[in-house]
Amino acid sequence: MTFIQPNKESSLFARLNILLLIPIFFGLVSLVILYNQAVSTNHEIGTAREKLELVEVESAELKEKLFSLLSGDKVSDLVASAGLISDKNPEYFNPQKQWAFVSP
């Protein structure tokens, strides 16, 4: 007696389908991973922008405090409290001038 088993041997068409479906599956998985990375990167960029805005605000506040400390009469009060004097004719470093302890 003979038993007919039509699906026992896989046909060329079925093998070709499997060979084509494997790269498509891995391609879809890689696209999902790439999309998740893009979303994560966009989220990190948004967080970094918020931090940058906070730093800019803090910088502006510090500059405002500094300018208020160094404006007008407050500078002379600060100089007087530190015991500093104003020099009308300051002597700056002259590279042409030889020092006494340096021999030519």
C-alpha positions as CSV (number, residue, x, y, z in Angstrom):
1,M,0.0,0.0,0.0
2,T,1.3,3.5,-0.9
3,F,0.8,6.6,1.3
4,I,0.7,9.9,-0.5
5,Q,2.4,12.7,1.5
6,P,2.2,15.9,-0.5
7,N,3.9,18.1,2.1
8,K,6.8,15.8,3.0
9,E,9.3,17.5,0.7
10,S,9.4,21.3,0.8
11,S,9.2,22.9,-2.5
12,L,11.6,25.4,-4.0
13,F,8.9,28.1,-3.6
14,A,8.6,27.5,0.2
15,R,12.4,27.6,0.7
16,L,12.6,30.8,-1.3
17,N,9.9,32.4,0.9
18,I,11.7,31.4,4.0
19,L,15.0,32.8,2.7
20,L,13.3,36.1,1.8
21,L,11.3,36.4,5.0
22,I,14.3,36.1,7.3
23,P,16.1,39.3,6.1
24,I,12.7,41.1,6.1
25,F,12.1,40.1,9.7
26,F,15.6,41.3,10.8
27,G,15.2,44.5,8.8
28,L,11.9,45.3,10.6
29,V,13.5,44.5,14.0
30,S,16.4,46.8,13.2
31,L,14.0,49.6,12.1
32,V,12.1,49.4,15.4
33,I,15.4,49.6,17.3
34,L,16.5,52.6,15.2
35,Y,13.2,54.3,15.8
36,N,13.5,53.8,19.6
37,Q,17.0,55.2,19.5
38,A,15.8,58.3,17.6
39,V,13.0,58.9,20.1
40,S,15.4,58.5,23.0
41,T,17.9,60.9,21.3
42,N,15.1,63.5,20.8
43,H,14.1,63.2,24.4
44,E,17.7,63.7,25.6
45,I,18.0,66.8,23.3
46,G,14.9,68.3,24.8
47,T,16.2,67.7,28.3
48,A,19.6,69.2,27.4
49,R,17.8,72.3,26.0
50,E,15.9,72.8,29.2
51,K,19.1,72.5,31.2
52,L,20.7,75.0,28.8
53,E,17.9,77.5,29.3
54,L,18.2,77.2,33.1
55,V,22.0,77.8,32.8
56,E,21.4,80.9,30.6
57,V,18.9,82.3,33.1
58,E,21.3,81.7,36.0
59,S,24.1,83.3,34.0
60,A,22.0,86.4,33.3
61,E,21.1,86.7,37.0
62,L,24.8,86.4,38.0
63,K,25.7,89.0,35.4
64,E,23.0,91.3,36.7
65,K,24.3,90.9,40.3
66,L,27.9,91.6,39.1
67,F,27.0,94.7,37.2
68,S,25.0,96.0,40.1
69,L,28.0,95.5,42.4
70,L,30.4,97.2,39.9
71,S,28.2,100.2,39.0
72,G,28.8,103.8,40.0
73,D,29.4,104.6,43.6
74,K,29.5,101.0,44.7
75,V,32.9,100.5,43.1
76,S,34.4,103.3,45.1
77,D,32.8,101.9,48.3
78,L,34.2,98.4,47.5
79,V,37.7,99.8,46.8
80,A,37.6,101.8,50.1
81,S,36.4,98.8,52.1
82,A,39.3,96.7,50.7
83,G,41.9,99.3,51.5
84,L,42.9,99.8,47.9
85,I,44.2,103.1,46.5
86,S,43.9,104.6,43.0
87,D,47.2,104.9,41.2
88,K,47.3,107.7,38.7
89,N,50.6,106.6,37.1
90,P,50.9,102.9,37.2
91,E,54.2,101.2,36.1
92,Y,53.5,98.2,33.9
93,F,55.9,95.3,33.0
94,N,58.4,96.3,30.4
95,P,60.0,93.3,28.7
96,Q,62.9,95.5,27.3
97,K,64.1,96.3,30.8
98,Q,66.7,93.9,32.3
99,W,66.4,92.7,35.8
100,A,69.3,93.2,38.2
101,F,69.6,89.5,39.1
102,V,69.6,88.3,35.5
103,S,72.9,88.3,33.7
104,P,72.9,88.9,29.9
